[in-house]
Amino acid sequence: MRKILQDGLLAIFLFFIPVQILALEPVVFNENVLNQKVVDEINLIGKELQEKSGIFAGVAIGDKSDFQTLLDLHKQLPQSYVLLVLSKNSHKDDIIGS
């Protein structure tokens, strides 16, 4: 009986792991630069792109954050990604991908 419960809990745990991976929003970082309507549209388009192509497309936009901090966010992304990084404070932008 104990083995059945352990296997059941493991199965439930493994079922929810992919849900967490796919739950990543395309607007990875936003310091109130984009309004909510724009964020919603980017999230919608980004999720559709990921469903159809398997490539995560994200945006990291900072007002006061420095460029390197925003650039380091790519370490949290899935294997195949494209990330648009914009920093108002550093006056820099970049597109990185894997």
N, CA, C and O atoms as CSV, one atom per row, in Angstrom:
chain,resi,resn,atom,element,x,y,z
A,1,MET,N,N,0.832,-1.200,0.000
A,1,MET,CA,C,0.000,0.000,0.000
A,1,MET,C,C,0.875,1.262,0.000
A,1,MET,O,O,0.584,2.233,-0.698
A,2,ARG,N,N,1.940,1.227,0.789
A,2,ARG,CA,C,2.827,2.377,0.861
A,2,ARG,C,C,3.493,2.636,-0.499
A,2,ARG,O,O,3.646,3.789,-0.902
A,3,LYS,N,N,3.878,1.592,-1.189
A,3,LYS,CA,C,4.506,1.709,-2.511
A,3,LYS,C,C,3.544,2.352,-3.521
A,3,LYS,O,O,3.953,3.166,-4.348
A,4,ILE,N,N,2.279,1.980,-3.441
A,4,ILE,CA,C,1.271,2.549,-4.344
A,4,ILE,C,C,1.121,4.046,-4.091
A,4,ILE,O,O,1.030,4.828,-5.037
A,5,LEU,N,N,1.094,4.449,-2.827
A,5,LEU,CA,C,0.978,5.870,-2.496
A,5,LEU,C,C,2.204,6.645,-2.965
A,5,LEU,O,O,2.077,7.746,-3.501
A,6,GLN,N,N,3.394,6.073,-2.766
A,6,GLN,CA,C,4.613,6.752,-3.205
A,6,GLN,C,C,4.631,6.910,-4.723
A,6,GLN,O,O,4.974,7.975,-5.238
A,7,ASP,N,N,4.261,5.847,-5.437
A,7,ASP,CA,C,4.224,5.924,-6.897
A,7,ASP,C,C,3.172,6.918,-7.380
A,7,ASP,O,O,3.386,7.627,-8.364
A,8,GLY,N,N,2.044,6.966,-6.692
A,8,GLY,CA,C,0.984,7.912,-7.053
A,8,GLY,C,C,1.415,9.349,-6.852
A,8,GLY,O,O,1.151,10.204,-7.697
A,9,LEU,N,N,2.080,9.622,-5.729
A,9,LEU,CA,C,2.568,10.978,-5.472
A,9,LEU,C,C,3.643,11.376,-6.477
A,9,LEU,O,O,3.684,12.520,-6.931
A,10,LEU,N,N,4.507,10.435,-6.820
A,10,LEU,CA,C,5.539,10.715,-7.813
A,10,LEU,C,C,4.913,11.027,-9.172
A,10,LEU,O,O,5.350,11.950,-9.860
A,11,ALA,N,N,3.907,10.276,-9.554
A,11,ALA,CA,C,3.232,10.511,-10.834
A,11,ALA,C,C,2.566,11.882,-10.865
A,11,ALA,O,O,2.635,12.587,-11.872
A,12,ILE,N,N,1.927,12.257,-9.768
A,12,ILE,CA,C,1.284,13.578,-9.698
A,12,ILE,C,C,2.332,14.678,-9.785
A,12,ILE,O,O,2.137,15.668,-10.491
A,13,PHE,N,N,3.444,14.512,-9.070
A,13,PHE,CA,C,4.522,15.495,-9.086
A,13,PHE,C,C,5.089,15.657,-10.498
A,13,PHE,O,O,5.276,16.779,-10.968
A,14,LEU,N,N,5.359,14.547,-11.167
A,14,LEU,CA,C,5.919,14.601,-12.517
A,14,LEU,C,C,4.932,15.167,-13.529
A,14,LEU,O,O,5.339,15.748,-14.535
A,15,PHE,N,N,3.643,15.003,-13.270
A,15,PHE,CA,C,2.627,15.555,-14.159
A,15,PHE,C,C,2.646,17.078,-14.131
A,15,PHE,O,O,2.459,17.716,-15.167
A,16,PHE,N,N,2.871,17.671,-12.958
A,16,PHE,CA,C,2.801,19.121,-12.834
A,16,PHE,C,C,4.100,19.834,-13.190
A,16,PHE,O,O,4.085,21.056,-13.337
A,17,ILE,N,N,5.214,19.138,-13.336
A,17,ILE,CA,C,6.466,19.785,-13.713
A,17,ILE,C,C,6.368,20.444,-15.087
A,17,ILE,O,O,6.736,21.613,-15.201
A,18,PRO,N,N,5.891,19.763,-16.147
A,18,PRO,CA,C,5.785,20.437,-17.448
A,18,PRO,C,C,4.835,21.628,-17.429
A,18,PRO,O,O,5.036,22.582,-18.180
A,19,VAL,N,N,3.816,21.595,-16.595
A,19,VAL,CA,C,2.892,22.719,-16.494
A,19,VAL,C,C,3.633,23.947,-15.980
A,19,VAL,O,O,3.388,25.053,-16.461
A,20,GLN,N,N,4.533,23.779,-15.015
A,20,GLN,CA,C,5.305,24.898,-14.492
A,20,GLN,C,C,6.258,25.447,-15.549
A,20,GLN,O,O,6.435,26.662,-15.644
A,21,ILE,N,N,6.869,24.579,-16.338
A,21,ILE,CA,C,7.796,25.038,-17.367
A,21,ILE,C,C,7.058,25.862,-18.418
A,21,ILE,O,O,7.559,26.894,-18.862
A,22,LEU,N,N,5.879,25.412,-18.813
A,22,LEU,CA,C,5.109,26.126,-19.828
A,22,LEU,C,C,4.428,27.375,-19.276
A,22,LEU,O,O,3.901,28.179,-20.045
A,23,ALA,N,N,4.433,27.548,-17.948
A,23,ALA,CA,C,3.754,28.678,-17.332
A,23,ALA,C,C,4.576,29.965,-17.402
A,23,ALA,O,O,4.091,31.017,-16.986
A,24,LEU,N,N,5.792,29.909,-17.911
A,24,LEU,CA,C,6.638,31.081,-17.998
A,24,LEU,C,C,6.032,32.078,-18.985
A,24,LEU,O,O,5.754,31.740,-20.136
A,25,GLU,N,N,5.836,33.290,-18.524
A,25,GLU,CA,C,5.228,34.331,-19.359
A,25,GLU,C,C,6.275,34.943,-20.291
A,25,GLU,O,O,7.431,35.095,-19.897
A,26,PRO,N,N,5.892,35.295,-21.513
A,26,PRO,CA,C,6.819,35.935,-22.442
A,26,PRO,C,C,7.369,37.280,-21.957
A,26,PRO,O,O,8.501,37.631,-22.290
A,27,VAL,N,N,6.595,38.033,-21.185
A,27,VAL,CA,C,7.141,39.249,-20.591
A,27,VAL,C,C,7.843,38.801,-19.311
A,27,VAL,O,O,7.231,38.705,-18.247
A,28,VAL,N,N,9.142,38.529,-19.441
A,28,VAL,CA,C,9.929,37.966,-18.353
A,28,VAL,C,C,10.147,38.992,-17.250
A,28,VAL,O,O,10.108,38.648,-16.069
A,29,PHE,N,N,10.375,40.251,-17.624
A,29,PHE,CA,C,10.655,41.301,-16.647
A,29,PHE,C,C,10.113,42.618,-17.189
A,29,PHE,O,O,10.321,42.950,-18.356
A,30,ASN,N,N,9.415,43.366,-16.333
A,30,ASN,CA,C,8.832,44.641,-16.736
A,30,ASN,C,C,8.770,45.543,-15.514
A,30,ASN,O,O,8.046,45.247,-14.564
A,31,GLU,N,N,9.508,46.624,-15.526
A,31,GLU,CA,C,9.473,47.595,-14.429
A,31,GLU,C,C,8.492,48.725,-14.753
A,31,GLU,O,O,8.870,49.896,-14.786
A,32,ASN,N,N,7.257,48.368,-14.986
A,32,ASN,CA,C,6.188,49.319,-15.294
A,32,ASN,C,C,6.496,50.194,-16.507
A,32,ASN,O,O,6.033,51.331,-16.590
A,33,VAL,N,N,7.271,49.668,-17.436
A,33,VAL,CA,C,7.535,50.376,-18.681
A,33,VAL,C,C,6.377,50.138,-19.648
A,33,VAL,O,O,5.927,51.058,-20.332
A,34,LEU,N,N,5.906,48.903,-19.696
A,34,LEU,CA,C,4.789,48.536,-20.566
A,34,LEU,C,C,3.485,48.569,-19.784
A,34,LEU,O,O,3.443,48.138,-18.632
A,35,ASN,N,N,2.420,49.077,-20.398
A,35,ASN,CA,C,1.130,49.036,-19.713
A,35,ASN,C,C,0.539,47.628,-19.816
A,35,ASN,O,O,1.010,46.812,-20.608
A,36,GLN,N,N,-0.477,47.351,-19.027
A,36,GLN,CA,C,-1.015,45.994,-18.912
A,36,GLN,C,C,-1.588,45.471,-20.225
A,36,GLN,O,O,-1.488,44.277,-20.506
A,37,LYS,N,N,-2.181,46.338,-21.025
A,37,LYS,CA,C,-2.744,45.897,-22.308
A,37,LYS,C,C,-1.638,45.387,-23.235
A,37,LYS,O,O,-1.811,44.371,-23.909
A,38,VAL,N,N,-0.519,46.081,-23.271
A,38,VAL,CA,C,0.613,45.664,-24.101
A,38,VAL,C,C,1.195,44.354,-23.582
A,38,VAL,O,O,1.524,43.466,-24.369
A,39,VAL,N,N,1.325,44.227,-22.264
A,39,VAL,CA,C,1.832,42.992,-21.653
A,39,VAL,C,C,0.939,41.812,-22.021
A,39,VAL,O,O,1.434,40.740,-22.369
A,40,ASP,N,N,-0.368,42.007,-21.945
A,40,ASP,CA,C,-1.310,40.934,-22.289
A,40,ASP,C,C,-1.165,40.503,-23.746
A,40,ASP,O,O,-1.198,39.309,-24.046
A,41,GLU,N,N,-1.005,41.464,-24.650
A,41,GLU,CA,C,-0.850,41.142,-26.071
A,41,GLU,C,C,0.459,40.400,-26.340
A,41,GLU,O,O,0.480,39.428,-27.094
A,42,ILE,N,N,1.550,40.860,-25.721
A,42,ILE,CA,C,2.840,40.184,-25.899
A,42,ILE,C,C,2.766,38.762,-25.361
A,42,ILE,O,O,3.275,37.831,-25.985
A,43,ASN,N,N,2.129,38.594,-24.199
A,43,ASN,CA,C,1.985,37.252,-23.629
A,43,ASN,C,C,1.171,36.343,-24.543
A,43,ASN,O,O,1.516,35.175,-24.723
A,44,LEU,N,N,0.110,36.864,-25.113
A,44,LEU,CA,C,-0.734,36.081,-26.018
A,44,LEU,C,C,0.042,35.646,-27.265
A,44,LEU,O,O,0.009,34.477,-27.650
A,45,ILE,N,N,0.732,36.587,-27.882
A,45,ILE,CA,C,1.505,36.284,-29.090
A,45,ILE,C,C,2.663,35.338,-28.771
A,45,ILE,O,O,2.944,34.416,-29.537
A,46,GLY,N,N,3.331,35.567,-27.645
A,46,GLY,CA,C,4.455,34.718,-27.259
A,46,GLY,C,C,4.049,33.286,-26.988
A,46,GLY,O,O,4.752,32.355,-27.381
A,47,LYS,N,N,2.914,33.098,-26.316
A,47,LYS,CA,C,2.436,31.737,-26.041
A,47,LYS,C,C,2.043,31.024,-27.329
A,47,LYS,O,O,2.311,29.834,-27.490
A,48,GLU,N,N,1.411,31.748,-28.239
A,48,GLU,CA,C,1.032,31.154,-29.524
A,48,GLU,C,C,2.273,30.752,-30.321
A,48,GLU,O,O,2.304,29.682,-30.929
A,49,LEU,N,N,3.287,31.604,-30.317
A,49,LEU,CA,C,4.529,31.295,-31.017
A,49,LEU,C,C,5.200,30.056,-30.427
A,49,LEU,O,O,5.715,29.215,-31.164
A,50,GLN,N,N,5.195,29.946,-29.092
A,50,GLN,CA,C,5.816,28.786,-28.461
A,50,GLN,C,C,5.045,27.500,-28.755
A,50,GLN,O,O,5.649,26.445,-28.952
A,51,GLU,N,N,3.726,27.584,-28.785
A,51,GLU,CA,C,2.919,26.401,-29.094
A,51,GLU,C,C,3.167,25.909,-30.516
A,51,GLU,O,O,3.234,24.704,-30.759
A,52,LYS,N,N,3.303,26.845,-31.452
A,52,LYS,CA,C,3.436,26.471,-32.860
A,52,LYS,C,C,4.864,26.116,-33.261
A,52,LYS,O,O,5.067,25.260,-34.122
A,53,SER,N,N,5.860,26.763,-32.644
A,53,SER,CA,C,7.242,26.553,-33.075
A,53,SER,C,C,8.118,25.855,-32.040
A,53,SER,O,O,9.163,25.301,-32.380
A,54,GLY,N,N,7.696,25.880,-30.782
A,54,GLY,CA,C,8.519,25.298,-29.724
A,54,GLY,C,C,9.623,26.225,-29.251
A,54,GLY,O,O,10.460,25.826,-28.440
A,55,ILE,N,N,9.638,27.446,-29.741
A,55,ILE,CA,C,10.660,28.418,-29.351
A,55,ILE,C,C,10.029,29.458,-28.437
A,55,ILE,O,O,8.996,30.040,-28.768
A,56,PHE,N,N,10.653,29.689,-27.285
A,56,PHE,CA,C,10.170,30.687,-26.342
A,56,PHE,C,C,10.663,32.057,-26.794
A,56,PHE,O,O,11.859,32.242,-27.020
A,57,ALA,N,N,9.756,33.010,-26.925
A,57,ALA,CA,C,10.103,34.385,-27.273
A,57,ALA,C,C,9.712,35.260,-26.096
A,57,ALA,O,O,8.543,35.312,-25.712
A,58,GLY,N,N,10.697,35.952,-25.522
A,58,GLY,CA,C,10.427,36.747,-24.336
A,58,GLY,C,C,10.973,38.155,-24.439
A,58,GLY,O,O,11.776,38.477,-25.314
A,59,VAL,N,N,10.508,38.990,-23.510
A,59,VAL,CA,C,10.906,40.389,-23.438
A,59,VAL,C,C,11.290,40.699,-21.999
A,59,VAL,O,O,10.573,40.335,-21.066
A,60,ALA,N,N,12.419,41.372,-21.821
A,60,ALA,CA,C,12.840,41.854,-20.507
A,60,ALA,C,C,13.108,43.348,-20.646
A,60,ALA,O,O,14.037,43.762,-21.339
A,61,ILE,N,N,12.279,44.153,-19.977
A,61,ILE,CA,C,12.378,45.607,-20.099
A,61,ILE,C,C,12.546,46.209,-18.714
A,61,ILE,O,O,11.725,45.987,-17.824
A,62,GLY,N,N,13.614,46.969,-18.543
A,62,GLY,CA,C,13.874,47.581,-17.250
A,62,GLY,C,C,13.957,49.087,-17.344
A,62,GLY,O,O,14.465,49.639,-18.320
A,63,ASP,N,N,13.451,49.743,-16.316
A,63,ASP,CA,C,13.528,51.195,-16.225
A,63,ASP,C,C,14.774,51.594,-15.440
A,63,ASP,O,O,15.578,52.403,-15.903
A,64,LYS,N,N,14.924,51.024,-14.257
A,64,LYS,CA,C,16.049,51.346,-13.388
A,64,LYS,C,C,17.098,50.233,-13.339
A,64,LYS,O,O,18.209,50.460,-12.861
A,65,SER,N,N,16.767,49.047,-13.822
A,65,SER,CA,C,17.707,47.916,-13.797
A,65,SER,C,C,18.799,48.113,-14.839
A,65,SER,O,O,18.562,48.650,-15.921
A,66,ASP,N,N,20.006,47.664,-14.486
A,66,ASP,CA,C,21.091,47.790,-15.447
A,66,ASP,C,C,21.002,46.678,-16.495
A,66,ASP,O,O,20.304,45.682,-16.304
A,67,PHE,N,N,21.701,46.863,-17.572
A,67,PHE,CA,C,21.618,45.973,-18.727
A,67,PHE,C,C,22.062,44.555,-18.389
A,67,PHE,O,O,21.424,43.595,-18.821
A,68,GLN,N,N,23.141,44.404,-17.626
A,68,GLN,CA,C,23.670,43.073,-17.323
A,68,GLN,C,C,22.687,42.257,-16.493
A,68,GLN,O,O,22.567,41.049,-16.697
A,69,THR,N,N,21.989,42.886,-15.570
A,69,THR,CA,C,20.982,42.184,-14.765
A,69,THR,C,C,19.878,41.643,-15.659
A,69,THR,O,O,19.440,40.505,-15.489
A,70,LEU,N,N,19.432,42.442,-16.600
A,70,LEU,CA,C,18.397,41.999,-17.534
A,70,LEU,C,C,18.922,40.901,-18.452
A,70,LEU,O,O,18.203,39.953,-18.769
A,71,LEU,N,N,20.154,41.029,-18.871
A,71,LEU,CA,C,20.754,40.035,-19.754
A,71,LEU,C,C,20.884,38.679,-19.063
A,71,LEU,O,O,20.752,37.642,-19.713
A,72,ASP,N,N,21.139,38.675,-17.764
A,72,ASP,CA,C,21.294,37.429,-17.005
A,72,ASP,C,C,19.985,36.660,-16.854
A,72,ASP,O,O,20.004,35.500,-16.442
A,73,LEU,N,N,18.860,37.270,-17.175
A,73,LEU,CA,C,17.573,36.571,-17.082
A,73,LEU,C,C,17.472,35.415,-18.070
A,73,LEU,O,O,16.630,34.533,-17.897
A,74,HIS,N,N,18.310,35.402,-19.097
A,74,HIS,CA,C,18.249,34.313,-20.084
A,74,HIS,C,C,18.593,32.963,-19.462
A,74,HIS,O,O,18.243,31.926,-20.025
A,75,LYS,N,N,19.262,32.951,-18.326
A,75,LYS,CA,C,19.632,31.697,-17.660
A,75,LYS,C,C,18.411,30.952,-17.128
A,75,LYS,O,O,18.488,29.750,-16.877
A,76,GLN,N,N,17.297,31.637,-16.953
A,76,GLN,CA,C,16.074,31.034,-16.422
A,76,GLN,C,C,15.143,30.530,-17.526
A,76,GLN,O,O,14.087,29.969,-17.235
A,77,LEU,N,N,15.520,30.724,-18.767
A,77,LEU,CA,C,14.625,30.413,-19.878
A,77,LEU,C,C,14.798,28.978,-20.364
A,77,LEU,O,O,15.825,28.350,-20.106
A,78,PRO,N,N,13.785,28.456,-21.074
A,78,PRO,CA,C,13.885,27.105,-21.644
A,78,PRO,C,C,15.014,27.010,-22.675
A,78,PRO,O,O,15.624,28.018,-23.031
A,79,GLN,N,N,15.280,25.815,-23.141
A,79,GLN,CA,C,16.406,25.542,-24.042
A,79,GLN,C,C,16.380,26.386,-25.318
A,79,GLN,O,O,17.386,27.014,-25.648
A,80,SER,N,N,15.280,26.417,-26.029
A,80,SER,CA,C,15.181,27.198,-27.268
A,80,SER,C,C,14.467,28.513,-26.964
A,80,SER,O,O,13.287,28.520,-26.614
A,81,TYR,N,N,15.185,29.616,-27.101
A,81,TYR,CA,C,14.578,30.904,-26.762
A,81,TYR,C,C,15.159,32.034,-27.602
A,81,TYR,O,O,16.244,31.928,-28.175
A,82,VAL,N,N,14.393,33.114,-27.649
A,82,VAL,CA,C,14.830,34.405,-28.166
A,82,VAL,C,C,14.379,35.418,-27.128
A,82,VAL,O,O,13.216,35.415,-26.725
A,83,LEU,N,N,15.283,36.282,-26.693
A,83,LEU,CA,C,14.958,37.258,-25.654
A,83,LEU,C,C,15.346,38.655,-26.120
A,83,LEU,O,O,16.493,38.900,-26.494
A,84,LEU,N,N,14.384,39.560,-26.094
A,84,LEU,CA,C,14.620,40.970,-26.383
A,84,LEU,C,C,14.867,41.667,-25.054
A,84,LEU,O,O,14.015,41.637,-24.166
A,85,VAL,N,N,16.030,42.295,-24.914
A,85,VAL,CA,C,16.414,42.960,-23.670
A,85,VAL,C,C,16.520,44.457,-23.935
A,85,VAL,O,O,17.242,44.883,-24.837
A,86,LEU,N,N,15.796,45.256,-23.144
A,86,LEU,CA,C,15.820,46.716,-23.260
A,86,LEU,C,C,16.060,47.319,-21.879
A,86,LEU,O,O,15.350,46.993,-20.928
A,87,SER,N,N,17.057,48.197,-21.764
A,87,SER,CA,C,17.342,48.860,-20.496
A,87,SER,C,C,17.349,50.369,-20.703
A,87,SER,O,O,18.207,50.906,-21.403
A,88,LYS,N,N,16.381,51.050,-20.084
A,88,LYS,CA,C,16.323,52.510,-20.188
A,88,LYS,C,C,17.484,53.148,-19.435
A,88,LYS,O,O,18.044,54.148,-19.883
A,89,ASN,N,N,17.846,52.567,-18.286
A,89,ASN,CA,C,18.909,53.112,-17.451
A,89,ASN,C,C,20.262,53.063,-18.164
A,89,ASN,O,O,21.016,54.035,-18.129
A,90,SER,N,N,20.568,51.951,-18.802
A,90,SER,CA,C,21.851,51.773,-19.492
A,90,SER,C,C,21.821,52.253,-20.939
A,90,SER,O,O,22.865,52.323,-21.588
A,91,HIS,N,N,20.639,52.583,-21.451
A,91,HIS,CA,C,20.467,53.002,-22.847
A,91,HIS,C,C,21.011,51.944,-23.812
A,91,HIS,O,O,21.689,52.265,-24.788
A,92,LYS,N,N,20.698,50.669,-23.515
A,92,LYS,CA,C,21.157,49.567,-24.361
A,92,LYS,C,C,19.997,48.638,-24.669
A,92,LYS,O,O,19.024,48.551,-23.921
A,93,ASP,N,N,20.132,47.944,-25.795
A,93,ASP,CA,C,19.178,46.896,-26.144
A,93,ASP,C,C,19.934,45.772,-26.842
A,93,ASP,O,O,21.020,45.977,-27.383
A,94,ASP,N,N,19.345,44.587,-26.820
A,94,ASP,CA,C,19.979,43.436,-27.443
A,94,ASP,C,C,18.941,42.344,-27.656
A,94,ASP,O,O,17.927,42.289,-26.959
A,95,ILE,N,N,19.202,41.490,-28.611
A,95,ILE,CA,C,18.391,40.298,-28.849
A,95,ILE,C,C,19.336,39.114,-28.737
A,95,ILE,O,O,20.317,39.019,-29.476
A,96,ILE,N,N,19.036,38.209,-27.808
A,96,ILE,CA,C,19.878,37.030,-27.632
A,96,ILE,C,C,19.028,35.782,-27.822
A,96,ILE,O,O,17.812,35.811,-27.631
A,97,GLY,N,N,19.667,34.707,-28.194
A,97,GLY,CA,C,18.936,33.469,-28.413
A,97,GLY,C,C,19.817,32.255,-28.233
A,97,GLY,O,O,21.038,32.353,-28.116
A,98,SER,N,N,19.169,31.117,-28.213
A,98,SER,CA,C,19.918,29.863,-28.110
A,98,SER,C,C,19.498,28.924,-29.218
A,98,SER,O,O,20.012,27.809,-29.311
